[in-house]
Amino acid sequence: MFKRGFPSVVAVVFAVFVLWPGQSSAAGGDLSAGAQKLIQSMADEAIDSLIDKNISAEQREKEFRRLFRTNFDVDAIGKWVLGRYWRTATETERREYLAQFEEFVVKTYAKRFRDYSGEVFSITNTSMVDDSALVHSELTGHGEGQIVRVDWRVASADSTYKIIDVIVEGVSMSQTQRSEFSSVIRRNGGKVTGLIDALRKKNAILNGR
Amino acid sequence: MDGLSKGLKAKKPIQIKSIFKRIAVLMVVAFMAACASAPPADDPESVAEFKQINDPIEPFNRAIFGFNQGVDKAVIKPITGVYRTIAPDPVRRGVHNFLGNLRAPVILFNDIMQGEMERAGTTIMRFLINSTVGILGFRDQAAEWGYAPHREDFGQTLAVWSVPEGPYVMLPVLGPSNPRDAVGIVVDFLIDPLNWWASNTDREYITYTRTAVSGIDTRDQLWDVLEDLERSSIDYYAAIRSLYRQRRADEIRNGATPGEPPAPGFTGSVKTAAQTGPLTDLSAR
């Protein structure tokens, strides 16, 4: 039970940016076509800039941050992840939280691309869920016959497309973070500052290594 | 980490006994603390969140989690570390495949119980191919021939039968679970023909060995992931809880896309998290 659950997290590792342009299926509607295009082009860029073993950690982080900002709706994700505590947070807390949140994601994910080992990524198809598109993709080459499912949730506004969630083997990254963050806040007496401090501390540790 | 406790028990019964005593003490303390953690009824948002998290005995579970981490650090991880050092990748993969092949009867049983006849067929084909061409299951030849592996267990079968999961429970040594999955572990153990055969022929050591090796194999499989998760989480316990529940839900659906998963809204679009309100998201789960 637990066994198969976790390899999926490792998958995110490679998956989040190490995409291989695959065969695209006929997409219905503007949103799914646009969403697919977004994932595809991000894949090309990630291949070019992130998996090179020779680049420095700083360089990789910088590239990752750029890709993250361009392709993800960072503020919307950060806001949703904070859940109901967003409303009670002050303007200063919100700003500080979003800054620390972005730092946290960049620090934790960028490092993972160093370990890329030739997995192949392909987009399988796209479906519509609610008012967003779900781009389904697969990551192969992990082990004998192992396939990891990665779904990208993409929303659009005014013909801009942005990723709002990544779901690996059924595990939503946003949902997981939301659950974790709210737990930290509750354990700090319902204060968002408790979370901000925890993030700041974590970022400092991640920076040190 | 199924059944690692049984493996330990076989070798060190005394230690386990004192561990259980410690657990009993922790239980009492934690349960008292747990009662205090329920939110006030006049705060509907807190109540909704409390229900969504589905962890009413959280302080107790956290205590068990702390204990599990101790056991891991002192026993399971060091043993697995040695295993990783002495056994090269292909060997460990072979062991993993072998153990997976032994599980085929249990998977088949659950495929059938869920009415998944196509998957049952795959399970049979996999078992036939891997037990022969796959050299007693050490090679996953079936996967290469298009019969991809899948997991089933009685916890999932109960879910398909609409049995509710019950509250989140952290089991000693075995890790994250819930009453439904805990019952599943027991049933899977009882229906496993290899276990019958071992106990009918006075070869219990086979069951113990298999359990211990499975435990080490599981820890080995989780090595990188847990390492990474612990490093990158600010509340390791909460991260594992969320992962476990989402993963199980996905396994129960056999990987199908759920209807309307909660997700962040788009800043530019009409619907944002703040506008729809987190409560909608919570109740949608």
Interface residues (C-beta under 8 A of the other chain):
Chain A: M1 F2 K3 R4 G5 F6 P7 S8 V9 V10 V13 D73 D75 A76 I77 K79 W80 V81 G83 R84 W86 R87 T108 R112 S127 V129 D130 D131 S132 L134 H136 G143 E144 G145 Q146 I147 R149 D151 R153 A155 S156 A157 D158 T160 K162 I164 D165 I167 E169 G170 V171 S172 S174 Q175 T176 S179 E180 F181 S182 S183 V184 R187 L195 A198 L199 K202 L206
Chain B: M1 D2 E45 E49 I53 R93 N97 R139 D140 A143 E144 A148 P149 R151 D153 G155 G175 P176 S177 D181 T218 Q221 L222 D224 V225 L226 D228 L229 R231 S232 S233 I234 D235 Y237 A238 A239 R241 S242 L243 Y244 Q246 R247 R248 A249 D250 E251 R253 G255 T257 G259 E260 P261 P262 A263 P264 G265 F266 T267 G268 S269 K271 T272 A273 A274 G277 P278 L279 D281
